[in-house]
Amino acid sequence: MEQTDIKSMTLAELRAELISQGEKAFRADQLYQWMHKKLAENVFSMTNLPKAFREWLEKEYEYIALEIVEVQRSKLDGTCKYLFRLPDGHVIESVLMRYHHGNSVCISSQAGCRMGCRFCASTIGGLERNLKPSEMLEQIYRIQCDSGERVSNVVVMGTGEPLDNYDNLVRFIRLLSNEKGLHISQRSITVSTCGIVPGIRKLADEELAVTLALSLHAVSQEKRRELMPIANRYELGEVLDACGYYFHKTGRRLTFEYSLVAGVNDSREDAKALAALAGPLHAHVNLIPVNPVTERNFVQPGEKIIDNFKKNLEKYGINATLRREMGRDIDGACGQLRRKYLRNPAEPK
Ligand code: SAH
């Protein structure tokens, strides 16, 4: 029988569970604190809990903790890439980025992905499985413990489509922002989606204050369909309407992610059309020169074209940033450490 994953439970659920097992409610509070504040790696390190209670927990419940397989540390900018092994053997990756305003962690929401975006390494092997809330939290917990530095921002922009794992995502956000846990402000959490319309609308109604990032990448339905199969399911117009709904419902400014691909979506007309889409939604545009992926053959535009594209957006009053490439000297971009590992598990240390 599958055991209950206690790290994915809310404090109220944990109290009810322990009470139903004849334990005192305060044990749940202690346990919750060990898991989500002290970031205990196992139940045996929970030193103020009776030994018999710890042994019982170990026997009866699943305690999720991720194993670090490999850490790559960039000498250029302090970015660290983590390869983790899940309890069932799947591997996922996460990235720690150090900015002057604090440390940001980019987490995976699924092992693999079934969205099929043409330029993306994470989708090559398809979807393996959804991550549990505890497995999303653990990426942050282990990174905070390993680095010894506080994580202040979380972006759900690693492998996977978070809105394809909706319930676990929302539970993860509530646990991560809970004041009895790491207490990361919802405003410091960003969820990135390829544009699953019902998910965007549902998230808007959750009364959360997280930032939504839409992976737009193209300004017309036709062009978007060439890059992202999800566009066959949801028309660009519908996606933008859902984004408008999110903005009006939450008051949170959206981000449009736009991967610049040479000769595909980097023209002056593209910039103008992008500005026309972003303007009414007050969306911020994040430009990402496409990261070369071993299995893919998309190429970044030259520096000048990238620079002009950004200037064009600004000319139309759009707030645009160029995502600084971090960790170029390590397998820094988008699912590549995991890909490398899956191609040859013996390769990393
Ligand atoms: N599934 C979600 C989140 C994961 S991808 C989404 O689609 O938003 C995070 C971001 O990286 C997305 O904007 C995605 O389109 C982008 N991305 C993926 N592969 C890339 C590559 N090779 N170069 C640049 N951006 C890439």
Residues whose N, C-alpha, C, O or C-beta is under 5 A from the ligand:
A	BS01	SAH	F119 C120 A121 V156 M157 G158 G160 E161 P162 S192 T193 C194 S215 E257 S259 I288 P289 V290 N291 V293 C334
